[in-house]
Amino acid sequence: MLLVLLDDVGFGASSAFGGPVNTPTAERLAGEGLRYTRFHTTAICSPTRAAMISGRNHHSVGMGGITEMATSAPGYSSMRPNTCATVAEILKLNGYATAHVGKCHEVPVWETSPAGPFDRWPSPGNGFEYFYGFLGGETDQYYPTLHEGTTRVEPWGTPEDGYHLTEDLTDKAIAWIRQQKALTPDKPFLAYFAPGATHAPHHVPKEWADKYKYKFDHGWDRQRELTFARQKDLGVVPQDAELTRRHDEIPAWDDMAEDLKPILARQMENYAGFLEHADHHVGRLIDAIAELGILDDALVYLIIGDNGASAEGTTQGTFNELISLNGMGALETPEFMAEHLDQWGGPESAPHYAVGWAHAMCTPYQWTKQVASHWGGTRNGTIVHWPRGIQAKVSCAISSTT
């Protein structure tokens, strides 16, 4: 079994669900499997992840919010009780090999030091025999904070050497699956692959962002209309559906300053490149499983986002997402951002796109990540691929998962 969970991707981002970002791996899996349009997540990452690996409501496993905001209130402690086993633990006890590669964000923050305890780390606490990735909600894609098991490790190189976290995680996941099948070929496995993409910072090699140059100059309001039309063509939304309105709190594209619009367009070009880059590396993982001759027997879940697209980038986007968090957002004038436009997405930046783009990436729904009252925060496109286990092949299965 391969479980892939992307990060901060809205329902209307991937081309597999009518979005503007080219995701050929998602389309390939959807074309050979089932496409779900009513797969429900929570509106923020830790609760989604804790619910998914335990099969329980997130409050039942102490994850009513993200780990950094834990309290002593029932359901919000970030501490999964030992009466709630994870899917990985159950499968391991039933003869599966288990690995978690990528983002965790489920360990109580006071247990993340080298002193542990490690009861709630992916390995050994959550039932995964192997872990390589990061514990927090986000990490730098060029200079990540990484652990292998419970040991702090350094990335193999720098951006100048060609290092990027998504590629590194993919290499580790492929290596683990190949080793597992070489040494114990008859043993089934669970590989949980959770790259940091596309959570901020939106880091991606420039050539991937450049693939989308000038493709978003029309702005986010027009992008919602274009995506909505494609979603109708795909059957992702009913033909008689009406596009939800943009709320007054989200500025209209036409109301944005003219000198800011090229910067805003580049933010979306960069994000689109980041998502396509992530899809490419998921494709490498799928190809590796196919080369082992086991893809048709493998149950693959591709969950395109743990919540809706993130609106945490302010109304104008940011070159460094930490600036506004430190009360210095006024420093990022259009002139400042224009001076740094060529560095957007590179190691000198820590960028995030504007709220308007997040809303557009959640088309056709209202609102975004963190907003639990609307589907923009709580519905994510999901694909299930299992050729020898599921005979149905439909372009869009309307189904519900919680």
Buried (B, 14 or more C-beta within 10 A) or exposed (E): BBBBBBBBBBBBBBBBBBBBBBBEBBBBBBEBBBBBBBBBBBBBBBBBBBBBBBEBBBBBBBBBBBBEEBEEEEBBBBBBEEEBBBBBBBBBEEEBBBBBBBBBBBBBBEBBEEEEEBBBBBBBBBBBBBBBBBBBBBBBBBBBBBBEBBEEEEBEEEBEEEBBBBBBBBBBBBEBBBEBBEEEEEEBBBBBBBBBBBBBBBBBBEEBBEEBEEBBBEBBBBBBEBBBEBBBEBBBBEEEEEBBEBEEEBBEBEEBEEEBBBBBBBBBBBBBBBBBBBBBBBBBBBEBBEEBEBBEEBBBBBBBBBBBBBBBBBBBBBBBBEBBEEEEEEEBEBEEBBEBBEEBBBBBBBBBBBBBBBBBBBBBBBBBBBBBEBBBBBBBBBBBBBBEEBEEEEEBBEEEEE
